[in-house]
């Protein structure tokens, strides 16, 4: 669900045809509004104003804000009320490393649990990634990448892991939104990493799948400037 941008500090109302619960829809819309900077750090949150802007009652907004506070994306301050949290580079880096570890665990579980249909589905996503890389279509690649990770998360069958990764991916998107980001020359590298992950899934090799996914996530964090490059190993003379 993309958050439609209006004026700074204001967000678009929810569409009536959405089928998710109001609380879930409000949570996703507010989370994306924070990621995209529509609701910037330090912005004071008014539960009543948000309910009016979203076109819903206060209860689902209250539920969404409670979840966002658990995620660390909003905070309640004395004499100020609820505001959008300031997430600095150091915190983004820490959360990125945590996500890399959890993505690795999820991929290891997926290697053990994915059925033939899921393997075929992720192979089809990989073909779309190949086409998007060749066309340098970053929008198509972003969409395929989200589906790639979401499929792996679902294959684990672990609700706690899926929820944890869902929250952490919001911070990943926040980091990418702030950073310069990948250049076209980085796209083939990402494609090769995704191919390696799919190969490990097809081999039903949990250890290899976990290692390749963790490497992929950490490398992407370095590329996007969220983490510093690892120190170069000195060559022995």
Buried (B, 14 or more C-beta within 10 A) or exposed (E): EEBBEEEEBEBBEBEEEEEEEBBBBBBBBBBBBBBBBBBEEEBEBEBEEBBEBBEBEEEBBBBBBEBBBEBBBBBEEEEEEBBBBEBEBEBBBBBBBBBBBBBBBBBBBBBEBBEEEBBEBBEEBBEBBBEBBEEEBBEBBEBBBEBBBBBBBBBBEBEEBBEBBBBBBBBBBBBBEBBEEBEEEBBEBBBEBBBBBBBBBBEBBBEBBBBBBBBBBBBBBEBBBBBEEEEEEEEEE
